[in-house]
């Protein structure tokens, strides 16, 4: 969770600096961000689809293909879960 807070704080700081020096943000428009989301989701269509064709449930297919981690990144609290899973496998 710390990394998200640091990222937000850094973004706010940069936004304040841009405002002080009267510069517009170079952030992409919403349509570009939606396109990036489409790319991330699109990369997971084939791996998840293969799992679904094998008869796997959708949530299980997403887990087996690591689709959630790929699209959303490492979510807060998930590190502990992954570490516990890896220790169980060992």
C-alpha positions as CSV (number, residue, x, y, z in Angstrom):
1,X,0.0,0.0,0.0
2,X,3.0,2.3,0.7
3,X,4.0,2.3,-3.0
4,X,0.5,3.6,-4.0
5,X,0.6,6.3,-1.4
6,X,4.1,7.4,-2.5
7,X,3.0,7.4,-6.1
8,X,0.0,9.5,-5.3
9,X,2.1,11.9,-3.3
10,X,4.7,12.2,-6.1
11,X,1.9,12.9,-8.6
12,X,0.4,15.6,-6.3
13,X,3.8,17.2,-5.8
14,X,4.4,17.4,-9.6
15,X,0.9,18.7,-10.1
16,X,1.5,21.5,-7.6
17,X,4.8,22.4,-9.2
18,X,3.2,22.4,-12.7
19,X,0.5,24.7,-11.3
20,X,3.1,27.1,-9.8
21,X,5.1,27.4,-13.0
22,X,1.9,27.6,-15.2
23,X,2.6,24.5,-17.2
24,X,-0.1,22.1,-18.5
25,X,0.3,18.4,-17.6
26,X,1.7,16.2,-20.3
27,X,-0.6,13.4,-19.1
28,X,-2.4,11.6,-21.9
29,X,-6.1,12.1,-22.5
30,X,-8.6,9.6,-21.1
31,X,-8.9,7.9,-24.5
32,X,-5.2,7.0,-24.5
33,X,-5.5,5.5,-21.0
34,X,-8.5,3.5,-22.1
35,X,-6.4,2.2,-25.0
36,X,-3.6,1.1,-22.7
37,X,-6.1,-0.7,-20.6
38,X,-7.4,-2.5,-23.7
39,X,-3.8,-3.5,-24.5
40,X,-3.3,-5.0,-21.0
41,X,-6.6,-6.9,-21.2
42,X,-6.1,-8.0,-24.8
43,X,-2.8,-9.6,-23.8
44,X,-4.6,-11.9,-21.5
45,X,-7.4,-13.0,-23.9
46,X,-5.4,-15.9,-25.3
47,X,-4.0,-17.4,-22.1
48,X,-7.3,-17.1,-20.3
49,X,-9.2,-18.3,-23.3
50,X,-7.1,-21.4,-23.5
51,X,-7.9,-22.2,-19.9
52,X,-11.6,-21.6,-20.5
53,X,-11.5,-24.0,-23.5
54,X,-10.1,-26.6,-21.1
55,X,-13.3,-26.2,-19.0
56,X,-11.7,-24.2,-16.2
57,X,-13.9,-21.6,-14.4
58,X,-13.3,-18.0,-15.3
59,X,-11.8,-17.0,-12.0
60,X,-9.5,-20.0,-11.9
61,X,-8.5,-19.4,-15.5
62,X,-7.5,-15.8,-14.6
63,X,-5.5,-17.1,-11.7
64,X,-3.7,-19.8,-13.7
65,X,-2.8,-17.2,-16.4
66,X,-1.7,-14.6,-13.8
67,X,-4.0,-12.3,-15.7
68,X,-5.0,-10.2,-12.6
69,X,-1.4,-9.5,-11.6
70,X,-0.5,-8.6,-15.2
71,X,-3.4,-6.2,-15.7
72,X,-3.6,-4.6,-12.2
73,X,-0.1,-5.1,-11.0
74,X,0.8,-6.3,-7.5
75,X,-2.2,-5.3,-5.4
76,X,-1.7,-4.4,-1.7
77,X,-1.7,-7.5,0.5
78,X,-1.2,-9.9,-2.4
79,X,2.5,-10.2,-1.8
80,X,1.8,-12.1,1.5
81,X,-0.7,-14.4,-0.3
82,X,1.8,-15.2,-3.1
83,X,4.6,-15.8,-0.6
84,X,2.4,-18.2,1.4
85,X,1.4,-20.0,-1.8
86,X,5.0,-20.4,-2.8
87,X,5.9,-21.7,0.6
88,X,3.1,-24.3,0.4
89,X,4.4,-25.5,-3.0
90,X,7.9,-25.9,-1.7
